[in-house]
Amino acid sequence: MRAQERQAVEQTATVVADRIDTWVETTATSVELWATTIDVTGTPSQQRLLETFIDRTDFDSTSIYSAEGALVSIAGSDLTSAERAALVGNNYSSRAFMQRPLAGETYVSDVDQTLDGDYVIRIAAPIWGANESVTGVFSGNIEIGPTSLFGNVTDVSRSRESVTVTADDQTLFSDAGTVRDPITANATVTRTGWIVSVARPTATIAGQLRVATMMQISGVAVALLSIAVVGLWVSRTTFAQIQELSTALKTLESGEYRTDLDLGSIDEWRRISGRFNTVSEMLKQRDSQLRVLNRVLRHNLRNDMNVVTSHTERILADEDVPDTVESDLEKIHSTALRLINTSEHARTLYDDLLAKPKQAVGPVDVVSIVEERTEELASQFPEATIETNLPATALALDSATLPIVIEEIVRNALIHNDLPESEQQVTVSVCRQDPARAAVGANTEVRIDIADNGPGIPMVEEALLTNQLEETSIDHGSGLGVWLVNWLVDQIGGTVSVHTGVERGTTVSIHVPAAEEPPEPGADTDTSDPGGSGSAHGEDSIRDGLSDVADENGAS
């Protein structure tokens, strides 16, 4: 158990070090790219280019030096015109940030501390002339701290772990408290030589050992009782084992991967316990691997897309770019930004949907939900026509899902409508349906119809939405929204059906179980927070993610 904990701590230290190293490499690449757009002239247009560099990056100041070491231009958010004039012309040829770039390499300095106590690094790159000679140096200073480089370091660590980053004798970042008898691991940032230290208290292992010890004591007690009353022990032990197994399965379903299940010494129960513990350990490892993969994939995707945006921004900053090329570059830039948003949205899906147990289902008034959501969407799409056809009330079983699903479908109907906004129409209808007499044992349902006058939903999207097609590498939707609607409605025992018009228009019908009993007097039936503050938080997080998906699909 201690070896597994140590391996997990070492893995965290490596991921944090790799994240910092990737940030440094990406930032250095950005400076190299901008250096290709700069010449050593000191003209006003060059000064504006330096100011554009500061606006579009996280750098605090930037400067240009001639091949002889003289400062040609400088820009910074805190520099006045007089301060710039006093610095221009000074010679810095003896400095490392000059000598290394003049030799043809990109330079990343050691950490320096300002008078305000902030830590900064300098990154300098050579400016190449037409004859492949270095004509100058482009340099920038960037602050590293909790609001920049280290702002998301702790995202890859577990709640009990502390992370410290040091350079020589300086502590650049630390969220560590007092950790007694910790398990520690170190990793080195390749580009800078900084040391990442991760510590986790061994008290967590002690707690797990105590649980295992208590389980063993309970087993001994059961064994002693079985000697005294064999018959009673057989019946009661069997019942207790079934109860314990049921409880263990519930904890496993909630995401607690316990591996200490012991249902007794009988061969059959021992095999069941062993299989359960093996499956639980396997799920725990896969969950850990999925979390690390999720973090690393999102991180690498974001960094790679940042390189793409740096390339496009560097080219767009050139005033001589043809209009046709500029249009293509802007599309590339917006696509890269959407990919960055999608990677962040994937984390929202995992944290707010996949990593949490299902919420309890209870009665809600669908009419109130529709009125609230359509009113909110009407304010966002003022020229479109959003109509409702509603009864006085319609109670259905829900767990903070219907507000999200209704808003998502209506929003997509408006976003993907190819008509002018003033001609776009959406109608939301609600009715309570009794089951057909032939459907013996069927329950009463509430049906929500959302009809639009758009171009119609694609066949693949319709098949995925109605569970007629399983998503594969060949047949798949254009985004996460279709899968989310299907998944959310399924969680409350509902179904989705779709009818596409002959020429235009689509009607999406949501069928959910009706609530036979109204909410108890005094119960909170506010649709903005169904089920309590926890449900509202989940609804807001999921709705934010769905809005991102709608924006991405609409833009494409």
Protein Blocks (a to p, Z undefined) as FASTA:
>chain_A
ZZmmmmmmmmmmmmmmmmmmmmmmmmmmmmmmmmmmpccehpaklmmmmmmmmmmmmbfb
dcdddfkopafbdcdfkbcfklmmmmgopacklpmklmmmmnopacdddddddfkopacd
ddddddddfkopafbdcdddddddfklmmmmmmmmpcfkbccdddehjbcfbdcbdcdeh
iaddddddfknopacdddddfklmmmmmmmmmmmmmmmmmmmmmmmmmmmlmmmmmmmmm
mmmmmmmmmmmmnopacfkbcebjbfklmmmmmmmmmmmmmmmmmmmmmmmmmmmmmmmm
mmmmmmmmmmmmmmmmpmkbcfklmmmmmmmmmmmmmmmmmmmmmmmmmmmmmmpccddd
ddddfklmmmmmmmmmmmmmmmbccdddddfbdcdddehklmmmmmmmmmmmmmmpcbdf
klgccddddddddddfklghiacddddddddfbebpafklmmmmnopaccdfklccfbfk
lmmmmmmmmmnopacdddddfkgocdddddddddfbdcdehiacbfklggijklmmmmmm
mmmmmmmmmmmmmmZZ
